[in-house]
């Protein structure tokens, strides 16, 4: 097992290899691994020849990404890069699992291209116990994306540019037509709100005041709206800005499905009656639609799933009745289909897999005399997202009640910090205050904290720069300075 992480986490400490990468240099490492595999003729020639295209372009592209060059950029010893490349290529089965540490960079899309290149190069795709597995940040991110919570698709990733797709949905919903125009990403929505071109927003189960990059910008954008509606289970920091708050039911108070990262659709069952005026999200949406003049009536979540199946080929065979027995993995195109355990067993969705040129795009901010440290952000084991739920358990917040800033001993000595010192962390966008924890978990030149705690809203500091393709902001890396608070 190899763990790529700037910090020596608990998982990294038990791995055979800990690749302590400099934040934001992932594509260089991945291209270097491909360089070794191609140079040493370790690539899966049968798979590459039969299932892919663009190999010669890849060979040419990665030839300069030697492990020795990668060591200069990533900080990872070249010997380690050689060894990991060989073991990955020669393994009978190998899986790459990644999280937002790979995607929340200017080069996030390039990093994902490089991961796909590596998996195809070695034929670690389309078979059990192998593949590329993006681990989602919340338990139904996969399901939300499957249901069209993206600006350019409807359910099942059917593109809004397809006239047949639009006509099918328009007929089902008894409307004249659907737009073929892409919607906005979250970042683009915030930009439009601040400019005044977006007048109203309806936010469900999200807390951008804490979770968005450059959170001060997000707050100013929301405050500039003419009308803000927030639907949530608690009065979050974002909900406190809303003109109207709609009380939603929690997972225990409603019935429906979650779809996890392995595409498994699983049924959840209502355990308790919704408290107070809370209602399930689908009920609130139906009531709102009817109040606005569009008749929207469903008898139950099961009826909604039936509509999903009718309009979404990959979910065509999924129903609540079948899910009572066990979860099903899409594609599941018909009621007699068992679901798909492994994707890409014979071919990719596009036919042959395409190798991509995965460029290294340097982070937007480099340390300098005014901001000499790199801030890396992430999660803590005991808390979840912006703490909306985990700060209210009565137990977790007692076990891990306050956030701190991890500072390497070398940096602590350099800046006169001690364990428990109250410090200010300052970026070009703002500052926060919290206690320092002197720790060798984080390497010299890098400081780390999480984004869970309202008392230390770290995303006030993070960069608003975005990946040019995905629109994902550069949340995982920005330049800061740390000062002892007096």
C-alpha positions as CSV (number, residue, x, y, z in Angstrom):
1,X,0.0,0.0,0.0
2,X,1.2,3.5,-0.9
3,X,-0.3,6.6,0.6
4,X,0.2,10.0,-1.1
5,X,-0.4,12.8,1.4
6,X,1.6,15.8,2.5
7,X,1.0,14.7,6.1
8,X,2.0,11.5,7.9
9,X,-1.5,10.5,8.7
10,X,-2.5,7.4,10.7
11,X,-3.1,5.6,7.4
12,X,0.3,6.8,6.0
13,X,2.0,5.5,9.1
14,X,0.9,1.9,8.4
15,X,1.5,2.0,4.6
16,X,4.5,0.4,3.0
17,X,5.2,3.7,1.3
18,X,4.3,7.2,2.4
19,X,4.8,9.6,-0.4
20,X,4.9,12.9,1.4
21,X,4.0,15.1,-1.6
22,X,4.2,18.9,-1.8
23,X,0.6,20.1,-2.0
24,X,-0.5,20.7,-5.6
25,X,2.1,18.6,-7.4
26,X,0.1,15.4,-7.9
27,X,0.2,15.3,-11.7
28,X,4.0,15.4,-11.7
29,X,4.1,12.3,-9.5
30,X,1.5,10.5,-11.6
31,X,3.3,11.3,-14.8
32,X,6.6,10.2,-13.3
33,X,5.0,6.8,-12.3
34,X,3.9,6.4,-15.9
35,X,7.4,7.4,-17.1
36,X,9.0,4.5,-15.1
37,X,6.3,2.0,-16.3
38,X,6.8,2.9,-20.0
39,X,10.6,3.2,-19.8
40,X,11.0,-0.1,-18.1
41,X,8.5,-1.8,-20.4
42,X,6.2,-2.7,-17.5
43,X,3.0,-1.6,-19.2
44,X,0.2,-4.0,-20.0
45,X,0.7,-4.3,-23.8
46,X,-2.3,-6.5,-24.4
47,X,-4.7,-4.2,-22.6
48,X,-3.2,-1.0,-24.1
49,X,-3.3,-2.4,-27.7
50,X,-6.8,-3.8,-27.5
51,X,-8.6,-1.3,-25.2
52,X,-7.0,2.1,-25.6
53,X,-5.8,4.8,-28.0
54,X,-3.3,7.6,-27.8
55,X,-0.5,5.5,-26.2
56,X,2.3,7.0,-28.3
57,X,1.2,10.5,-27.4
58,X,1.3,9.5,-23.7
59,X,4.8,8.0,-24.2
60,X,6.0,11.2,-25.7
61,X,4.3,13.4,-23.1
62,X,5.7,11.7,-20.0
63,X,9.3,11.1,-21.3
64,X,10.5,14.2,-19.5
65,X,8.8,13.4,-16.2
66,X,11.6,11.3,-14.8
67,X,11.6,10.4,-11.1
68,X,14.6,12.6,-10.7
69,X,12.7,15.6,-12.1
70,X,9.6,14.7,-10.1
71,X,11.7,14.6,-6.9
72,X,12.6,18.3,-7.4
73,X,9.0,19.3,-7.8
74,X,7.1,16.9,-5.4
75,X,9.8,16.4,-2.7
76,X,9.3,12.6,-3.0
77,X,12.6,10.6,-3.3
78,X,13.1,9.2,-6.8
79,X,13.9,5.8,-5.5
80,X,10.4,5.7,-3.9
81,X,8.8,6.7,-7.2
82,X,10.7,3.9,-9.0
83,X,9.6,1.3,-6.5
84,X,6.0,2.3,-6.3
85,X,5.7,2.4,-10.1
86,X,7.1,-1.1,-10.4
87,X,4.9,-2.6,-7.7
88,X,1.8,-1.0,-9.1
89,X,2.5,-2.1,-12.6
90,X,3.3,-5.7,-11.7
91,X,0.5,-6.3,-9.2
92,X,-2.1,-8.8,-10.2
93,X,-4.8,-6.4,-9.0
94,X,-4.4,-2.7,-8.0
95,X,-6.8,0.0,-7.1
96,X,-6.3,3.8,-6.9
97,X,-8.5,5.5,-4.4
98,X,-8.5,9.3,-4.2
99,X,-10.3,12.1,-2.4
100,X,-10.6,15.9,-2.7
101,X,-6.8,16.2,-2.1
102,X,-6.5,15.3,-5.7
103,X,-9.3,17.3,-7.3
104,X,-9.4,20.6,-5.3
105,X,-6.4,22.2,-7.2
106,X,-6.0,24.3,-10.3
107,X,-4.8,21.0,-11.9
108,X,-7.6,18.9,-10.5
109,X,-8.9,17.7,-13.9
110,X,-5.3,17.0,-15.1
111,X,-4.7,15.0,-11.9
112,X,-7.7,12.8,-12.7
113,X,-6.6,12.4,-16.3
114,X,-3.2,11.2,-15.0
115,X,-4.8,8.7,-12.6
116,X,-6.9,7.3,-15.5
117,X,-3.7,7.1,-17.7
118,X,-1.9,5.1,-15.0
119,X,-4.8,2.6,-14.5
120,X,-5.2,2.0,-18.3
121,X,-1.5,1.8,-18.8
122,X,-1.3,-1.2,-16.4
123,X,-4.7,-2.7,-17.3
124,X,-6.0,-2.2,-13.8
125,X,-9.5,-1.5,-15.0
126,X,-12.5,-3.6,-15.8
127,X,-11.7,-6.4,-13.3
128,X,-12.5,-7.1,-9.6
129,X,-10.3,-5.5,-6.9
130,X,-8.9,-3.0,-9.3
131,X,-9.9,0.3,-10.9
132,X,-10.1,4.0,-10.0
133,X,-12.3,4.9,-7.1
134,X,-13.0,8.5,-6.1
135,X,-14.1,8.5,-2.5
136,X,-16.9,11.0,-2.0
137,X,-16.9,13.7,0.6
138,X,-20.5,13.0,1.7
139,X,-22.6,9.8,1.6
140,X,-24.8,10.7,-1.3
141,X,-22.6,12.8,-3.6
142,X,-22.7,10.0,-6.1
143,X,-26.5,9.8,-5.9
144,X,-26.9,13.6,-6.3
145,X,-24.7,13.6,-9.4
146,X,-26.6,10.6,-10.8
147,X,-29.8,12.6,-10.3
148,X,-28.6,15.5,-12.4
149,X,-27.3,17.9,-9.7
150,X,-24.7,19.2,-12.2
151,X,-25.1,22.1,-14.6
152,X,-24.9,20.3,-17.9
153,X,-26.9,17.0,-17.4
154,X,-30.2,15.5,-16.3
155,X,-30.4,12.1,-14.6
156,X,-27.9,9.4,-15.5
157,X,-25.5,12.0,-17.0
158,X,-27.8,12.5,-20.0
159,X,-26.7,15.8,-21.6
160,X,-29.1,18.7,-21.8
161,X,-27.7,19.4,-25.3
162,X,-29.5,16.2,-26.6
163,X,-32.9,17.1,-28.2
164,X,-34.1,13.5,-27.6
165,X,-33.3,13.7,-23.9
166,X,-35.0,17.1,-23.5
167,X,-38.1,15.9,-25.3
168,X,-38.4,12.8,-23.2
169,X,-38.2,14.7,-20.0
170,X,-40.5,17.5,-21.2
171,X,-43.2,14.8,-22.2
172,X,-42.9,13.1,-18.8
173,X,-43.2,16.4,-16.9
174,X,-46.0,17.7,-19.1
175,X,-44.2,20.9,-20.2
176,X,-43.5,22.4,-23.6
177,X,-39.7,22.2,-23.6
178,X,-36.5,22.2,-21.5
179,X,-33.6,24.5,-22.1
180,X,-30.5,23.3,-23.8
181,X,-28.3,25.8,-22.0
182,X,-25.9,24.7,-19.3
183,X,-26.5,26.0,-15.8
184,X,-23.9,27.5,-13.5
185,X,-21.4,25.9,-11.2
186,X,-21.5,26.8,-7.5
187,X,-18.6,29.2,-8.0
188,X,-20.2,30.8,-11.0
189,X,-23.4,31.2,-9.0
190,X,-21.6,33.1,-6.3
191,X,-19.9,35.3,-8.8
192,X,-23.2,36.1,-10.5
193,X,-24.9,36.8,-7.1
194,X,-22.1,39.3,-6.2
195,X,-22.4,41.0,-9.6
196,X,-26.2,41.2,-9.1
197,X,-27.0,39.1,-12.2
198,X,-28.4,36.3,-10.1
199,X,-31.1,37.6,-7.9
200,X,-32.3,34.6,-5.9
201,X,-30.9,31.3,-4.6
202,X,-32.4,28.1,-3.1
203,X,-29.8,26.2,-1.0
204,X,-30.5,22.7,0.2
205,X,-28.3,20.9,2.8
206,X,-25.2,23.1,2.0
207,X,-23.3,25.6,4.2
208,X,-21.2,27.7,1.8
209,X,-20.5,30.3,4.4
210,X,-18.0,27.8,5.9
211,X,-17.4,25.3,3.0
212,X,-16.8,27.6,0.0
213,X,-13.4,28.8,-0.9
214,X,-12.7,32.4,-0.1
215,X,-15.8,32.2,2.2
216,X,-15.8,36.0,2.7
217,X,-16.7,36.3,-1.0
218,X,-19.4,33.7,-0.6
219,X,-21.0,35.6,2.3
220,X,-20.9,38.9,0.4
221,X,-22.5,37.2,-2.6
222,X,-25.3,35.7,-0.5
223,X,-25.9,39.0,1.2
224,X,-26.3,40.7,-2.2
225,X,-29.2,38.4,-3.3
226,X,-32.7,39.8,-3.4
227,X,-34.0,36.6,-2.0
228,X,-32.4,33.6,-0.3
229,X,-34.1,30.3,0.7
230,X,-32.3,27.7,2.8
231,X,-33.7,24.2,3.4
232,X,-31.8,22.4,6.1
233,X,-32.2,20.4,9.3
234,X,-30.4,23.0,11.5
235,X,-30.1,26.8,11.5
236,X,-26.6,26.8,9.9
237,X,-24.4,29.8,9.4
238,X,-25.8,30.1,5.9
239,X,-29.4,29.6,7.0
240,X,-29.0,32.6,9.4
241,X,-28.6,34.8,6.3
242,X,-31.8,33.5,4.6
243,X,-35.1,35.3,4.1
244,X,-36.9,32.0,4.4
245,X,-35.7,28.8,6.1
246,X,-37.6,25.6,5.2
247,X,-37.2,22.9,7.9
248,X,-36.1,19.6,6.3
249,X,-36.3,16.1,7.7
250,X,-33.1,14.3,8.7
251,X,-32.2,10.9,7.2
252,X,-33.9,9.1,10.1
253,X,-37.2,10.9,9.5
254,X,-37.6,10.0,5.8
255,X,-37.5,7.2,3.2
256,X,-35.5,7.1,0.1
257,X,-32.1,6.0,-1.3
258,X,-28.4,6.8,-1.1
259,X,-26.0,5.9,-3.8
260,X,-22.4,5.3,-2.7
261,X,-19.1,5.6,-4.5
262,X,-19.3,2.0,-5.9
263,X,-22.6,3.0,-7.6
264,X,-24.6,0.9,-5.1
265,X,-28.2,2.3,-4.6
266,X,-29.3,1.5,-1.1
267,X,-32.7,2.0,0.5
268,X,-33.1,3.9,3.7
269,X,-36.1,3.4,5.9
270,X,-37.9,6.0,8.0
271,X,-37.2,5.4,11.7
272,X,-39.1,8.2,13.4
273,X,-41.8,10.7,12.6
274,X,-40.4,14.1,11.5
275,X,-40.0,16.5,14.4
276,X,-42.0,19.7,14.5
277,X,-42.8,21.2,11.1
278,X,-40.0,19.3,9.3
279,X,-40.8,17.6,6.1
280,X,-38.9,15.3,3.6
281,X,-37.2,17.3,0.9
282,X,-39.4,15.8,-1.9
283,X,-42.5,16.9,0.0
284,X,-41.2,20.5,0.4
285,X,-40.3,20.7,-3.3
286,X,-43.7,19.4,-4.3
287,X,-45.5,21.9,-2.1
288,X,-43.4,24.7,-3.5
289,X,-43.9,23.7,-7.1
290,X,-47.6,23.5,-6.6
291,X,-47.6,27.0,-4.9
292,X,-45.8,28.4,-7.9
293,X,-48.4,27.0,-10.4
294,X,-46.8,23.7,-11.5
295,X,-48.7,20.6,-10.4
296,X,-46.2,18.1,-8.9
297,X,-47.7,15.1,-7.2
298,X,-46.1,11.9,-6.0
299,X,-47.6,9.3,-3.6
300,X,-44.2,8.3,-2.1
301,X,-40.4,8.2,-2.7
302,X,-41.1,4.8,-4.4
303,X,-43.1,6.6,-7.1
304,X,-40.3,9.1,-7.6
305,X,-37.9,6.1,-8.1
306,X,-40.3,4.7,-10.7
307,X,-40.1,7.9,-12.6
308,X,-36.3,7.9,-12.3
309,X,-36.2,4.4,-13.7
310,X,-38.5,5.3,-16.6
311,X,-36.3,8.3,-17.6
312,X,-32.8,7.0,-16.7
313,X,-31.4,4.0,-18.6
314,X,-28.7,3.2,-16.0
315,X,-31.4,3.1,-13.3
316,X,-34.0,1.4,-15.5
317,X,-34.2,-1.7,-13.4
318,X,-34.1,-0.2,-10.0
319,X,-37.2,0.1,-7.8
320,X,-37.8,0.3,-4.1
321,X,-39.3,-3.2,-4.2
322,X,-36.1,-4.6,-5.5
323,X,-34.0,-2.6,-3.0
324,X,-35.9,-4.1,-0.1
325,X,-33.9,-7.3,-0.8
326,X,-30.5,-5.8,-1.4
327,X,-28.7,-2.8,-2.9
328,X,-28.1,-2.7,-6.7
329,X,-25.2,-1.2,-8.6
330,X,-25.9,0.7,-11.7
331,X,-26.0,0.2,-14.7
332,X,-29.1,-1.8,-14.0
333,X,-31.1,-1.3,-17.2
334,X,-34.0,-3.7,-16.7
335,X,-36.0,-5.3,-13.8
336,X,-34.4,-8.7,-14.4
337,X,-30.8,-7.3,-14.5
338,X,-28.7,-8.1,-11.4
339,X,-26.8,-4.8,-11.4
340,X,-23.2,-4.3,-12.5
341,X,-20.5,-5.2,-10.1
342,X,-17.5,-4.1,-12.2
343,X,-17.5,-1.4,-14.9
344,X,-15.6,-1.4,-18.2
345,X,-15.1,-5.2,-18.3
346,X,-15.1,-5.3,-22.1
347,X,-15.1,-1.7,-23.3
348,X,-15.3,1.8,-22.0
349,X,-18.4,4.0,-22.4
350,X,-16.7,5.8,-25.3
351,X,-15.4,2.5,-26.8
352,X,-11.6,2.7,-26.4
353,X,-10.0,4.4,-23.5
354,X,-8.3,7.7,-24.4
355,X,-5.0,8.6,-22.9
356,X,-4.9,12.3,-22.1
357,X,-2.1,14.8,-21.8
358,X,-2.1,15.6,-18.1
359,X,-0.4,18.9,-17.6
360,X,1.2,20.2,-14.4
361,X,-0.4,23.5,-13.5
362,X,1.5,25.2,-10.7
363,X,-0.6,26.4,-7.7
364,X,-1.7,30.0,-8.0
365,X,0.1,31.1,-4.9
366,X,3.7,30.3,-4.0
367,X,5.3,31.1,-0.6
368,X,7.0,34.5,-0.5
369,X,8.4,36.8,2.2
370,X,5.0,38.1,3.1
371,X,3.2,34.7,3.1
372,X,6.0,32.1,3.6
373,X,3.9,29.0,4.5
374,X,1.6,26.7,2.6
375,X,-1.8,26.1,4.1
376,X,-3.2,22.7,3.5
377,X,-6.8,22.0,4.6
378,X,-8.8,18.8,5.1
379,X,-10.9,16.8,7.5
380,X,-10.7,15.3,11.0
381,X,-11.7,11.8,11.7
382,X,-14.3,12.7,14.3
383,X,-16.2,15.4,12.4
384,X,-18.2,15.8,9.2
385,X,-18.1,18.7,6.7
386,X,-19.0,22.0,8.4
387,X,-19.9,20.4,11.7
388,X,-23.6,21.0,11.3
389,X,-24.4,17.6,12.7
390,X,-21.3,16.4,14.4
391,X,-21.0,19.5,16.6
392,X,-24.5,18.6,18.1
393,X,-24.0,14.9,19.0
394,X,-23.2,15.5,22.7
395,X,-20.2,13.2,22.3
396,X,-18.0,13.9,19.3
397,X,-17.6,17.6,20.1
398,X,-16.5,16.6,23.6
399,X,-14.0,14.2,22.2
400,X,-12.7,16.7,19.7
401,X,-14.0,20.0,20.8
402,X,-11.6,22.6,19.4
403,X,-9.6,22.9,16.2
404,X,-5.9,23.6,16.1
405,X,-3.3,24.5,13.5
406,X,-0.7,21.8,12.9
407,X,2.8,23.4,12.8
408,X,6.0,21.5,12.2
409,X,8.6,21.9,15.0
410,X,11.1,23.5,12.6
411,X,8.5,26.2,11.7
412,X,7.4,26.5,15.3
413,X,10.9,27.3,16.4
414,X,11.4,29.7,13.5
415,X,8.3,31.7,14.3
416,X,8.5,31.5,18.1
417,X,5.5,29.3,18.6
418,X,4.8,26.8,21.3
419,X,2.3,24.0,21.7
420,X,-1.0,25.7,22.6
421,X,0.1,29.2,21.5
422,X,-2.8,31.2,20.1
423,X,-1.9,32.2,16.6
424,X,-3.3,34.2,13.7
425,X,-3.3,32.6,10.3
426,X,-3.3,35.3,7.6
427,X,-3.7,34.9,3.8
428,X,-4.4,37.5,1.1
429,X,-8.1,37.2,1.8
430,X,-8.5,37.2,5.5
431,X,-7.4,35.9,8.9
432,X,-8.5,33.4,11.6
433,X,-7.3,32.7,15.1
434,X,-6.8,29.3,16.7
435,X,-4.3,27.4,18.8
436,X,-1.2,25.9,17.4
437,X,-0.3,22.2,17.8
438,X,3.4,21.6,17.3
439,X,3.6,18.3,15.4
440,X,5.8,16.4,12.9
441,X,2.7,15.0,11.2
442,X,2.8,18.1,9.0
443,X,6.1,18.7,7.1
444,X,8.2,21.9,7.3
445,X,6.8,24.8,5.3
446,X,3.2,23.5,5.5
447,X,0.5,24.1,8.1
448,X,-2.7,22.2,8.3
449,X,-6.2,22.6,9.8
450,X,-9.7,21.4,9.0
451,X,-12.8,23.2,7.7
452,X,-15.3,21.8,10.2
453,X,-15.2,24.4,12.9
454,X,-17.3,27.6,12.8
455,X,-14.9,29.0,15.4
456,X,-12.0,28.7,13.0
457,X,-13.5,29.3,9.5
458,X,-10.4,28.4,7.5
459,X,-12.1,28.9,4.1
460,X,-12.0,32.6,4.8
461,X,-8.3,32.1,3.8
462,X,-8.5,29.8,0.9
463,X,-8.0,30.7,-2.8
464,X,-10.9,31.4,-5.1
465,X,-8.9,30.3,-8.1
466,X,-10.6,27.4,-10.0
467,X,-9.8,24.5,-12.2
468,X,-10.5,25.8,-15.8
469,X,-12.4,22.7,-16.8
470,X,-14.3,21.5,-13.7
471,X,-14.7,24.9,-11.9
472,X,-13.5,23.3,-8.6
473,X,-11.7,25.9,-6.5
474,X,-8.2,25.5,-5.2
475,X,-9.2,24.6,-1.6
476,X,-6.2,22.5,-0.7
477,X,-3.4,25.0,-1.1
478,X,-2.8,28.7,-0.5
479,X,0.0,30.9,0.9
480,X,-0.3,32.2,4.5
481,X,1.8,33.6,7.3
482,X,1.4,32.7,11.0
483,X,1.8,35.2,13.8
484,X,1.6,34.7,17.5
485,X,-1.5,36.4,18.8
486,X,-0.9,38.9,21.6
